[in-house]
Amino acid sequence: MGIWKKFLAATVTMLTSLSISLPTFAAQKNFEPEIMNRLNVESVDTGGTLIFSDSPEYVQRNGILYADTVNGDARILFYHLNDTKVKKKLVVIVENKSATENKIEITRGGFSLPDDNFLSIGKSTQILYMKDNFHDTVKLAKGERKFFLDELNKVTLNPNHLIYGMYDFKTSGEVKIYVLMCPQNANPLKFLDIAEILPKDEKKLRGTFKYMNRNIRLRGLYDPEKEGIGYFLIGDNETDFFKVGVDATDGEEVVNYGNYGIKYTLEFNTKTKARYYLSPLGGYYAGAMRFHHAGKADTILTPSGRIYFGDRDVEDPFASHEARAEGRAIFSPYLELSELGSYKGRVRFEYSPPGASNLPVSIIVTPEKINLRRTA
């Protein structure tokens, strides 16, 4: 799901009107580099089932892109590009496998209208998911098939356009989920009867994964004035490991490289006021998060002010894998930072790796007094 540079030439409309605006920062030129220490956190996986459909990512013919059954709490992520020369349709179909009526409660999510600017699509979908204001219900009679989202059936997927969506839902019984690409003018519910399951591409980014949520909690009360700058990494597969699941279409074990579709909850408790940042370490990055503090909640763009960041060719502030293994890194003027806000006491962030963006990212906590300046 990483982005290629050749797709970044187009200028896109700013998305800051969709959410609160927090600035993107870099350290002051006269700021002396400091050692960052890896925060002492615990990580626990919880929740229901993730249905992840991203392979083949570049779809060259009609067919079933992924299918599996779920029962209870679940999440679906679909991320596919029309790699043909004609218009297509991508839909999600649900089929009741229970002996009685079944109900699907969609509690959260969104998808962006297809486009060829991948970072813009990735960020837009993240914003819709993090806004957490979507709800719908699908009722299924015994053996009935329906669209998971009626709106998807109305969308045209042009050649070289990407579509990306992510939804949380809960079923009252067993439901089979199909992600299908079909001709633009086809009836997808009928086309499903003749559709074949398409093979995975070489990246193998599809599958069913148990425990769709990861909770990362800072151990104890953190005193930023005393303990200094702290950090931890998301998506490095050294301290934050990638999920392992199974491709239900062929039984193969698969790895979710990047943990796409996993919702992280990041919990902190600080003695004094602290600033929080996200810093991209893997390259181009465009996403959104959500904070909860003192009874308030809102969406944060990462970054704000422009669609993406992480495109600077600068020194690696984390120096080496050896330094990371020892729990140390450098807080330097070269870091690109997107501020997540300043908070005292308990604060909780919701995070999920955005489609089209690159990992890992670093979450950094600093004393509130550290001065940073806005950059373009």
Secondary structure, 3 states (H helix, E strand, C coil): CCCCHHHHCCCCCCCHHHCECCCEEEECCCCCCEEEEECCEEEEEECCEEEEECCCCEECCCEEEEEEEECCEEEEEEEEEECCCCCEEEEEEEEECCCCCEEEEEEEEEEEEEECCHHHHHHHHHHHHHHCCCCEEEEECCCCEEECCHHHHHCCECCCCEEEEEEEEEECCCEEEEEEEEECCCCHHHHCCCCCECCCCCCCCEEEEECCEEEEEECCCECHHHHCCEEEEECCCCCCCCEEEECCCCCCEEEECCCCCCEEEEEEEEEEEEEEEEEECCCCECEEEEEEECCEEEEEEECCCCCCECCCCCCCCCCCHHHHHCCEEEECCCCEEEEEEEEEEEEEEEECCCCCCCCCEEEEEEECCCCEEECC
